Amino acid sequence: MPARYPRIRMILPHAGGFLPYAAQRFAVAARLHPDATPEGLLGELRRFYFDTAISAGPAALPSLLAFAAPGHILYGSDFPMLPEEWATGFDSGLDDYPHWEPGQLHAVNRGNAELLVPRLARS
């Protein structure tokens, strides 16, 4: 959990897998632990960063955007594992997503990474 390592910024690939989808279930289960609360667990899970590799589909991207903390979504390409023509399709899915807030796509494509790793802003 992020609380054990508060100075480490962990990036989960592929939109965090099923984490955004299942986070509420995990939060309910937090009640089984005497020192945990659903809100506390959700807060901890939202400390993760998430990349967008192979995740621009009509179910994955909205789930990620609904769950992730602002500024915690980073562009991901899955390079070199993903053939370029496949990556282009996922990039188009990101670019063509109709529900971006103003500035949000730029933040995902570069701005959030520059805040997470400031030396990227200088390159």
C-alpha positions in Angstrom: 0.0 0.0 0.0 1.2 3.5 -0.6 1.0 4.4 3.1 3.9 2.1 3.8 6.1 4.0 1.4 4.8 7.6 1.4 7.7 9.0 -0.6 7.5 6.5 -3.5 5.3 7.4 -6.4 4.0 4.1 -7.9 2.7 4.0 -11.5 0.3 1.2 -12.3 0.4 0.2 -15.9 -2.6 -0.4 -18.2 -4.9 2.0 -16.3 -4.3 0.0 -13.1 -5.9 -3.1 -14.5 -9.2 -3.7 -12.8 -8.4 -1.5 -9.8 -10.5 1.5 -10.8 -13.4 -0.8 -11.5 -13.1 -2.8 -8.2 -12.0 0.0 -5.9 -15.4 0.4 -4.3 -15.5 -3.3 -3.6 -12.1 -3.1 -1.8 -13.4 -0.1 0.1 -16.4 -2.0 1.5 -14.0 -4.9 2.5 -11.9 -2.4 4.4 -14.6 -2.5 7.1 -13.3 -6.0 7.9 -10.0 -4.5 9.2 -10.4 -2.7 12.6 -8.0 0.2 11.7 -9.3 0.8 8.2 -12.2 2.8 6.7 -13.6 2.7 3.2 -12.7 6.4 2.7 -9.2 5.8 3.9 -8.6 2.9 1.6 -10.0 4.8 -1.4 -7.7 7.7 -0.5 -4.7 5.3 -0.4 -5.6 3.7 -3.7 -6.0 7.1 -5.4 -2.4 7.9 -4.5 -1.3 5.5 -7.2 -0.5 6.9 -10.6 -1.9 5.1 -13.7 -0.6 5.0 -17.3 -2.9 4.7 -20.3 -1.1 1.9 -22.2 -3.7 -0.2 -24.1 -6.4 1.5 -22.1 -8.2 4.0 -24.3 -11.2 1.7 -24.8 -14.8 2.8 -24.1 -15.0 1.1 -20.7 -11.4 1.4 -19.4 -10.8 5.1 -20.0 -14.0 6.3 -18.4 -13.5 4.0 -15.4 -9.9 5.4 -14.9 -11.0 9.0 -15.3 -13.8 8.5 -12.8 -11.5 6.9 -10.2 -8.0 8.4 -10.5 -6.9 11.5 -8.6 -6.5 14.6 -10.7 -3.0 14.7 -12.1 -2.4 10.9 -11.6 -3.0 9.8 -15.1 0.0 9.5 -17.4 0.4 8.7 -21.0 1.6 5.1 -21.7 2.4 3.4 -25.0 3.5 0.0 -23.9 6.5 0.4 -26.2 8.4 -1.7 -27.2 6.0 -4.6 -26.5 3.1 -3.3 -28.5 3.4 -3.1 -32.3 3.3 0.5 -33.5 0.1 0.1 -35.5 -1.7 -1.0 -32.4 -0.3 1.8 -30.3 -1.5 4.3 -33.0 -5.1 3.0 -32.5 -4.9 3.5 -28.7 -3.4 6.9 -29.2 -6.3 7.8 -31.5 -8.7 6.5 -28.8 -7.1 9.0 -26.3 -7.1 11.9 -28.7 -10.7 11.3 -29.9 -12.2 10.7 -26.5 -15.1 13.2 -26.4 -15.3 13.8 -22.7 -11.9 15.4 -21.8 -12.1 18.4 -19.6 -10.2 21.5 -20.9 -6.5 20.9 -20.6 -6.9 17.3 -19.4 -5.6 15.6 -22.5 -2.4 17.7 -22.5 -2.0 16.9 -18.8 -2.3 13.2 -19.5 0.0 13.3 -22.6 2.8 15.3 -20.9 1.8 17.8 -18.1 1.2 15.2 -15.3 4.5 13.5 -16.1 6.4 16.8 -15.9 4.9 17.4 -12.5 5.8 13.9 -11.3 9.3 14.0 -12.8 10.3 17.7 -13.1 13.4 17.1 -15.2 11.1 16.0 -18.0 9.9 19.6 -18.2 13.4 20.7 -19.0 13.9 18.3 -21.9 
